[in-house]
Amino acid sequence: MPGIQIASGGSSAAPTIRNVARSVLPEAEEGVFYIFAVVEHRRVADLQDYLRAKCLKWNGDPDDLLFRVQWMGFTSADDTWEPMSYIYSTKPFMEYFRKYLVPDDEPVSMAGTRRTIFRAGTR
């Protein structure tokens, strides 16, 4: 299953990122995962049961936001909660951010956003 172990003692290396269009995906590579969509967000404090069940420890502020990520080619049962720092430069995140987190009258640029590919074992 794709995902990131949040503050679980794994490596904090940045994800491997490539710019690809959703409709033109390269042939699947082993250990490569594409973000299909960001589904929702919640405060870390509201996800304590989830973090405990997954044996994850959050070392940041309990008011930090986590974002539920839907992975391309996986069902919603495989969605994971990811910190903004791992997904902020992706188009799915910017689309979600623009739709749900920014007032309608505030301009948001999507320049420089990328599709994110996570390689298993890079964290």
N, C-alpha and C positions, 0 to 999 in steps of 0.2 A: 504494500500500500504506500502511496506517496505521502509525503508530509515532512514536517520539520519537528524535531523534538525540542520543544521550547524550554530553554534554560535547563536542560537535563544533563549538562556536563559534556555534551558533544561539542564538536568543533563549531566555531562561529564564523567559518569562512563564508564569503558572499556566494550566492548561487551563480551557476553558469547561466548567462543570459544571452539570448539571440533574438533578433528581430524577425518574427515570422507572422504572416497573416493567418487568421483563424481558418480561412478556407483553403490555404495552401500550406499544409503542414508537411515537413520532410518525412521520409520513411522513419518509422518508429525505431529508436535505438534502445538497447537494453539499459534500464536504469534512468531513463529520461522521462520526465513528467511535465505535461503542459497544463497551465491554469486555464480552465474553461470560463469560469465566472467567479466573482466574489458574491456570496449569497446574502450574508448578513454580518453585523458586527455586535459585539458586546464588550462590556468592561470585564477585566480579568476577575474582579471581585465576584461577578455574577457567574463565573465559570469554574469556581473552586471544585465542585463535584466532578466535572469533566476532567480537570487537571489531576485530581486525586485518582480517578478511575484509570487514567492513562499513565499513572506514576510519573507525572511531570511536575516540576517545581518552577514557579515563576519568581524570578529574583527582582523584577521591576516593580513599579508602582501598581497597586491594585486598581487604580483608575485608568491604567493603560487600556487601549482597545485591542481586541483580537478580532480577526476577520475569518469567517467560515469560507473556505475555498472549495469550489467544485472542480475536480480534476477531469480533464478530457479523457474519455474512454472508461471512466469509473462511475459507479452509481452514487447516489447521495449518501448511502451508508458509508462510503469511503471518504466523505468530506472531512477536512481537518481544519483546526483553528490555527491561524498563523498570525504572527505579529506584523504590524505594518512595515517594519524595517525590512522584511523579506519580500514584500510584494508591492511596495509603494510606487515603483517605477514601471509597473505593468499596465497595459491597456485595460484589462479587466478591472483592476483596482481603480484606475482613474475614471472609468465609466461608472463604477459604483459610487465613488467619492463624489463625482459631479451630480449624480442623481439623488443621493441620500444625505450627504454631509455638508454641502455647500448651499448657501442661500441662492435662490433663483436669480437674484440680481447681481451676483458676484461672478466675474469672468474667471474661467479656469482654462489654462493652456494644457493641451495634451502633448505638446512638443517634447521630444526626448523620451517618451514612454516606449516601453518594449514589451513584447511577449516574453514571459519568463519560462524557462525550462529548468527544472530542478534535476540534478544528477544525484541518484541514490549514492549515499556514502560520502557526499561532499561536506556533510556536517557532522 
